[in-house]
Amino acid sequence: MPMPSLIKSQGFTLALVGAVVFAVILPEPGAKGGLLKSEFTSKALVALTFLIQGLSLPSQQILRSAAKARLHAYCQSCNFVLAPLLMLGLLAVIGTSLHEGVYIGAIYLSVLPATISSAIIITGNAGGDSSAALFSTTLSNVLGVFVTPLLCSILLNTSAGSQISSLGPLIGKLSILVLLPLAVGQVLRVFVRDWATKSKGLFKKISNGAIVFIVYAAFCNSVLNGIWGEISTATITLTFLLVILFLGLFSTSVWFAAPLAAKGKDERIAAFFCGSQKTLAAGVPMAAIIFTSQNNGAAQVGLILLPLMCYHPLQLLLAGFLTPVFSKK
């Protein structure tokens, strides 16, 4: 692939890497209390991201694919039950060698909902049921507002000795910053449907820019608090290995178990991509809300996001490899 095409196709991933590098070079403006006031602007950008998500989602198409309850239940089970169980199994083997922040990040990765836009697009490109993917991933993200912090609280308390405090207020905060903007976006879409449909490219750029800023702010706090001084090259390598193992085990399990809930090839493909992908678009903003409210949380958010940031490009790489294979079957 020519270099310009590679940069264009992986622009978002490269921007995330750039945000991390910039945070290392110039952390003060993006840290808490800095020039950019990230403790406030990050929250505003979280709300903006989900407002755009609400504007982008076609309401009628979502409702039309709601009847495939068995398929949707399978995808949610993969997102919120199978993934955490597999991750806990892997952490039982290699978790003792990980830094606490990475360990928390690995659990956080496993309890995240599915990605919306890429799962829908990839499902369609692979010959799958994209309408079912739309409903399933939307449902996953709505449930994630409640299920992700709840599972974080349970699993971190039992396996990491860490605790998510004030769960009720935390879910309330997530509802205000995630569900409310999402609902407002859906209402606004009724009046600006044509404009919203034409503005998908603009929406994507704004959302990606917001996520890059939140990642920058998270790493700025980590750098200034000296967290990265505790991280060795071996730890980063082990984190990457953990993510690769998790992706392989999780994806394989979801694919081979999919016939239990999916009818035909198109539903099985939808079940695979909706069940095995994890959202960076919602994961980064939710981490900024969940973990910065904890003691010393702001300092560790950058580290907690590391497994998710490794998983995101790898799941897209796997999807890119499998899409032509699935479409030919």
Buried (B, 14 or more C-beta within 10 A) or exposed (E): EEEEEEEEEBEBBBBBBEBBEBBEEEBEBBBBEBEBBBBEBBBEBBBBBBBBBBBBBBBEEBEEBBEBEEBBEBBBBBBBEBBBEBBBEBBEEBBEEBBBBBBBBBBBBBBBBBBBBBBBBBBBBBBBBBBBBBBBBBBBBBBBBBBBBBBBBBBBEEBBEBEBEEBEEBBEBBBBBBBBBBBBBBEBBEEEBEEBEEBEEEBBEBBBBBBBBBBBBBBBBBBBBEBBEEBEEEBBEBBBEBBEBBBEBBBEBBBEBBEEBBEEBBBBBBBBBBBBBBBBBBBBBBBBBBBBBBEEBBBBBBBBBBBBBBBBBBBBEBBEEBBEEBBEE
